[in-house]
C-alpha cells in the first residue's frame, strides 16, 4: 500500500508541475503595432577648471628655506579645496591639502633639501563630487 501511495503522489506532483507550467504562469504574449521615437536630448559633462596663474617661490636663507606657491582660484562650482604638490627633481612628490578659500601656501624647509634637489609646483582643484583638475607646473627652483 505504501508503494502505491508513493507512486500516486509522485504522479500527482508531476501532473501539477507540468500543468502549472502550461497554465497562466507563462509570460504574456503581445505585439506592438505603433512605434514612437523618443525626443532627442543633449547630454554634456561638466568640466573642472584648474587653478590659473600658478607661481612658485623659494627663498633661501643661511640655515633654512621657505617654499611657497600662489594661484588664482578655480572658476568651477562646488570646490572642496586645493592640493598643492611640491615636485622634487628626484621624482618625489609632497602634497598639501588646502581649503577652498586658499590662494596661497608656504612652508619652511631644511636648507639641505632645497640645495640637493630642484623643486617645482602644481596646484590641483578638488571638487565635492570627486573630480579634479591640475594646473600646469611652474618652472624649477633651486637655491
C-alpha positions in Angstrom: 0.0 0.0 0.0 2.8 2.4 0.8 4.4 1.9 -2.7 1.0 2.6 -4.4 0.6 5.8 -2.3 4.1 6.9 -3.2 3.5 6.2 -6.9 0.2 8.1 -6.9 1.7 11.1 -5.0 4.6 11.2 -7.5 2.2 11.1 -10.4 0.0 13.8 -8.9 3.1 16.1 -8.3 4.3 15.5 -11.8 0.9 16.4 -13.3 0.8 19.5 -11.1 4.2 20.7 -12.1 3.6 20.1 -15.8 0.1 21.6 -15.8 1.2 24.5 -13.7 3.9 25.2 -16.3 1.4 25.3 -19.0 -1.1 27.4 -17.1 -1.4 31.2 -16.6 2.1 31.5 -15.1 3.5 31.9 -18.6 4.5 35.4 -19.7 2.0 37.3 -21.8 2.5 37.3 -25.5 1.7 40.6 -27.1 2.8 42.5 -30.1 3.0 46.3 -30.6 1.9 48.0 -33.7 2.9 51.6 -33.1 6.4 52.9 -33.0 7.3 56.0 -31.0 10.6 57.9 -31.3 11.9 59.4 -28.1 12.7 63.1 -28.0 16.3 63.9 -28.7 18.4 65.5 -26.0 22.0 66.6 -25.5 24.0 65.2 -22.6 27.0 67.1 -21.6 29.6 66.7 -18.9 30.9 69.4 -16.6 34.5 70.4 -16.7 36.6 71.4 -13.8 38.8 74.4 -14.2 42.3 74.1 -12.9 43.7 77.0 -10.8 45.3 79.5 -13.1 48.4 81.8 -12.8 50.2 79.4 -10.5 53.5 80.9 -9.3 56.1 79.3 -7.1 58.7 80.6 -4.9 61.8 79.6 -3.0 63.6 81.9 -0.6 66.9 80.5 0.6 68.4 81.6 3.9 71.6 80.6 5.7 70.1 77.7 7.6 66.6 77.2 6.2 64.4 77.9 3.1 60.8 78.9 2.5 58.8 77.2 -0.2 55.7 79.0 -1.5 53.0 78.9 -4.2 50.1 81.2 -5.1 47.4 80.8 -7.6 44.1 82.3 -8.9 41.1 80.3 -7.7 39.3 77.9 -10.0 36.1 79.2 -11.6 34.3 75.8 -11.2 31.4 75.3 -8.8 31.5 73.1 -5.7 35.2 73.5 -5.0 36.1 71.4 -1.9 39.7 72.6 -1.8 43.1 72.6 -3.5 46.1 70.3 -3.3 49.5 71.9 -3.6 52.1 69.5 -5.0 55.8 70.1 -4.4 57.7 68.0 -7.0 61.3 67.3 -6.4 63.8 66.6 -9.2 64.4 63.1 -8.0 60.7 62.3 -8.6 59.4 62.6 -5.0 56.1 64.4 -4.7 54.9 66.0 -1.5 51.2 67.2 -1.3 49.4 69.6 1.0 45.6 69.9 1.1 44.3 73.5 1.3 40.7 74.8 1.9 38.5 76.1 -0.9 39.2 79.7 0.1 43.0 79.4 -0.2 45.0 81.0 -2.9 48.5 80.7 -1.4 50.7 78.3 0.6 54.1 78.4 2.2 56.3 76.2 4.4 59.7 76.3 5.9 62.1 73.6 4.9 65.6 72.5 5.7 68.2 74.1 3.5 69.7 70.7 2.6 66.5 69.6 0.9 66.4 72.5 -1.5 70.1 72.6 -2.1 70.2 68.9 -3.0 67.1 69.0 -5.3 65.4 71.4 -7.7 61.6 71.8 -7.0 58.5 72.9 -8.9 54.9 73.2 -8.0 51.4 72.3 -9.3 48.0 73.1 -7.7 45.0 70.8 -8.2 41.4 71.8 -7.9 39.3 69.3 -5.9 35.5 69.3 -6.1 32.8 68.0 -3.7 31.8 65.4 -6.3 35.3 63.9 -6.7 36.5 65.5 -9.9 39.9 67.2 -10.1 41.9 69.4 -12.5 45.7 70.0 -12.2 47.4 73.2 -13.2 50.4 73.3 -15.4 53.6 73.1 -13.4 55.8 76.0 -12.6 59.4 76.2 -13.6 62.2 74.7 -11.5 63.5 76.5 -8.4 66.9 75.9 -6.8 69.0 77.5 -4.1 
